[in-house]
């Protein structure tokens, strides 16, 4: 799994013109991509890292503050752009694999005491937030 974590001062997601989720104030926006072979071990690893990373103000973690998380599925994190001008999405797991793992990531983050707000898997979403800092961190469960 691969996630992009952005420290945010408020975030929301809109689907079909309707605001379906979000938070006000400090928190994290997490874009999560799933690749082939990912499973519960990757979810557990990333949930712990997301919850405990000290990237909020004053070097605090989301777990310490009970900070909210807006979790958005993002298959494009596995784009392969090495050849040509059109990205290949072959590295991204299909929806039947990815959707339950992203949902499990949300449950795992909730288990750390974080209020989790979510987008709609596979939907055309408008995600808005204020990147605070800006602070953006990339985590990959396959990285050493």
Secondary structure, 3 states (H helix, E strand, C coil): CEEEEEEEEEEEEEECCEEEEEEEEEEEEEEEECECCCCHHHHHHHHHHHHHCCCEHHHECHHHHCCEEEEEECHHHHCECCCCCCCECCCECCHHHHHHHHHHHHHHHHHCCCCEEECCCCCCEEEEEEEEEEEEEEEECCCC
